[in-house]
Amino acid sequence: MKITDECISCGACVDTCPVTAIVESGDKYAINEDCTECGACVDSCPVSAIVE
């Protein structure tokens, strides 16, 4: 999973991640190595900024 430059830093994905793999990274969020690729964040992103 990857968060693209379309990220608007709303934080919706952070609350849906069951393994807290999404962290702030500069002006947007990033997915770290703890990601289990469950896809919960993809569905929560209002601007479709998270891709596989």
C-alpha positions as a Python dict, from the first residue, in 0.01 Angstrom:
ca = {
    (1, 'M'): (0, 0, 0),
    (2, 'K'): (110, 353, -71),
    (3, 'I'): (-33, 698, -7),
    (4, 'T'): (-4, 917, -316),
    (5, 'D'): (44, 1292, -348),
    (6, 'E'): (-337, 1323, -367),
    (7, 'C'): (-341, 1292, 15),
    (8, 'I'): (-514, 1589, 181),
    (9, 'S'): (-391, 1500, 532),
    (10, 'C'): (-742, 1453, 670),
    (11, 'G'): (-637, 1160, 891),
    (12, 'A'): (-936, 939, 809),
    (13, 'C'): (-706, 647, 728),
    (14, 'V'): (-521, 669, 1059),
    (15, 'D'): (-831, 583, 1261),
    (16, 'T'): (-917, 283, 1043),
    (17, 'C'): (-576, 113, 1045),
    (18, 'P'): (-588, -186, 1281),
    (19, 'V'): (-208, -204, 1318),
    (20, 'T'): (-133, 172, 1340),
    (21, 'A'): (85, 157, 1029),
    (22, 'I'): (-12, 504, 904),
    (23, 'V'): (196, 793, 1030),
    (24, 'E'): (239, 1163, 956),
    (25, 'S'): (520, 1226, 711),
    (26, 'G'): (572, 1589, 626),
    (27, 'D'): (263, 1739, 467),
    (28, 'K'): (87, 1406, 413),
    (29, 'Y'): (60, 1061, 567),
    (30, 'A'): (270, 752, 493),
    (31, 'I'): (230, 379, 544),
    (32, 'N'): (515, 210, 728),
    (33, 'E'): (644, -148, 727),
    (34, 'D'): (387, -260, 989),
    (35, 'C'): (117, -254, 717),
    (36, 'T'): (-64, -587, 674),
    (37, 'E'): (-232, -468, 350),
    (38, 'C'): (-581, -531, 489),
    (39, 'G'): (-726, -249, 276),
    (40, 'A'): (-922, -74, 551),
    (41, 'C'): (-748, 255, 475),
    (42, 'V'): (-831, 237, 105),
    (43, 'D'): (-1204, 240, 178),
    (44, 'S'): (-1174, 522, 433),
    (45, 'C'): (-986, 769, 210),
    (46, 'P'): (-1224, 1037, 79),
    (47, 'V'): (-993, 1130, -212),
    (48, 'S'): (-876, 781, -314),
    (49, 'A'): (-513, 864, -235),
    (50, 'I'): (-422, 514, -118),
    (51, 'V'): (-324, 257, -377),
    (52, 'E'): (-195, -99, -368),
}
